[in-house]
């Protein structure tokens, strides 16, 4: 098989946590705010939470904006940036992160009755 012709998935969601390393500052809120500004301007669907952000869109757009997030933090003077990431894809149907949460909430609601 010629692996160079294998395409990337059409769409994905990535839950990522970007970590500025070696800043000497306990708080990373300013760096996170700068990343959120970038993500908000990206046009992608984003959901910030206490431990990171979920980004939804095309594979290429999602991976590009995560790379850009690293760059904007480097531009703030941070020499080292680490990210942990979980990426999900589906081929059977379109499903947003909100859809996934709603599905579980619906199950919880139906079990309480």
N, C-alpha and C positions, 0 to 999 in steps of 0.2 A: 504494500500500500504506500502511496506517496502522501505522507503526512503533511507535506507543505500545501496541499490543496484542501485540507480539512477546514471548513469554515468555523467561525465562532458562533455561539448561539445568537439568535435574533435579539432576544431581550433577556434581562436578568434583573435581580435585585442584589445589592451588596450591603451588608451591614458591616460598617467599619469603625474602628476606633483608632484615631491618629494620636500618637504619643510623641511630643517633643522631648528629646533626651538631652540631659546635661545642661539644662538652662540655669540651674541653681535656684529656681523659683518653684515653690510648692504648687502654686496655682497655674493652670494652663488656660484659664478662661479667656484671656486676650487672644491667644492662638486659636482656640476653638471658635471664638467670635469671627475671626478673620476667615476661617474655613467656612463657617456658615454663610458669610457674605458671598463667597465664591459659589457655594452650592445653590443659594437662592437665585443667583444670576444665571445659573446654568440652564434653566428651563426644565430640568429634570424634577421628578417627584421626589421630595426628601421628607424624612421624618426624623427630627432630632430627638434623642432620648438621653437619659442620664449617663449612659456609658458609650455613646457613639451616635451614629447617624445611619439610617437606611436610605439608600439611593436607588431609584428605579429608572430604567430606561433601556436603551440599546446597550449591548455589551460594550461596544467601542466607546460610547459616550460615558458610561458609568466608569469604565477603567480610566478614561482620559481625565475625568474630573477628580478622581482619587489621586492620580498623578499630579494634577494641578494643585490639589490641596497640599501635597508634600512641598511643591515649589513655593507656594505663598508662605508657608511656615519657614522654609529655608530663607526666603527673602526678608523675613523678620529677624534674621540673624541666628536662627537655630541651625547648628551644624549637623545635627543628627535627628532624623525623624523615623519612627517605626510605626507601622500600622498592623493591626490584626484585622482580619477580614473573613467573613463568611459570605459566600456567593451562592445564590440559588437560581436555577433555571427550570423551566417546564416546557414540554413540547405538546402536552395534551390539551392545554387550555391557557387562556390569559388569566392571571391571578395577581392582583396587587397585594402589597403588604397589608393594606387596610382590609382587603378581602380575607386574608388569612386570619387576622385578628378577629374580624366579625364572625367568621365560621366558628371559632372556639367560643366566643362570647355567646353565640346562639345555642351551642351545646350546653354551656353552663346554665343559661336561662331556662332551657327546656328541662334540665334535670332538677331544677329547684321547684318546679310546679308539682 
